[in-house]
Amino acid sequence: MNKDIITPENYKNDLQKPEVTFVLLSCCTCKRPIMLNETLKSIFNLNLPQNIKTEILIVDNDKEESAKDTVLNWQNKSIKLNYTVEPERGIAYARNKVLNEAIKLNASHILFFDDDEILNEDCLLEHIKLYQTNSDAYISSGPTLNKFMGDFPNYIKNHLVFKQKYTKKTGQKKTDCACGNVFFPVCIAKDFNLRFSAEYRFMGGEDGDFFYRASMLGFNIIWNKEAVIEEMVPKERANIPYILKKCYYNGYAGTIQRIKRFKNNNKRFFYLLKQLPVLFINCIILFPSIFLGPSTFYNILGIIFRTKGKIDASIKANPITFYDKIYGN
């Protein structure tokens, strides 16, 4: 191997893992100032690491700067807060702005989260701990648990769309992850020029694609159960219309990611065939399931919408616009 060529293996063998010296707590936002304020509140309640520089970066994906006043309210606090605008609409553009700003600021690592999330006070410390103690962990991916902002019926809270991914043990290897709770070295972007694909700018899934490509380069993604972040579920999301849209989106976006990794169209065809009996069976049992209660009925309806998303994605095989339909922005 030519050691002048930068590879993850060279990092491991020659440079070791990049040392954690400067963490940029990074969040993209777009027209959600109330949620962003709760996110910022949780950041300033974080337990911070000693002898490691920590700053905040908020990237506003709204050219009208709708987040600016919220951010200004938190300036001059205990952590330096950087604010910038990415006028080109699309989540991939906003996330790439984070990467570019991190490189400009000379940050060593990024903790990525969303503008509708609340960080557990030890979240950052747990990410750093895993990164420093697990030699395989270049990327630390933690759970995002639901935090219902109100009292809602059980058929809402127990719906499959809100199912918690909290059963894996810390240390398990993953092939991709989301930006909702992930810690990684900036070298992935700086030295390998890895960026979020604009192909997914209005659908989502750009984060799964990004970290999948990082893992294929050799940057291991390790599950970190102890690094917890909560996602806010307000009344605007705790309702059946939102849930069914999200089910369809999850099916569609997840399938796009899957079929992009297939090496031939045969796998795509057989994946499509597998979904047809699932759709048929659940359509048959949908109406009788009402007698088992609303939780069973709406979960089966959610499976139908998710399966329909998988089928549509298998046929179209291209990302489509979703964010405005689900979140309204």
PyMOL commands that set and color helices and strands:
alter all, ss='L'
color gray80, all
select helices_A, chain A and resi 8-15+33-43+68-72+91-105+123-133+154-157+160-162+187-190+198-200+206-217+240-260+265-286+288-292+294-316+323-327
alter helices_A, ss='H'
color red, helices_A
select strands_A, chain A and resi 22-29+53-60+80-85+109-114+117-119+139-141+144-148+173-174+181-185+221-223+229-233
alter strands_A, ss='S'
color yellow, strands_A
deselect
rebuild
show_as cartoon
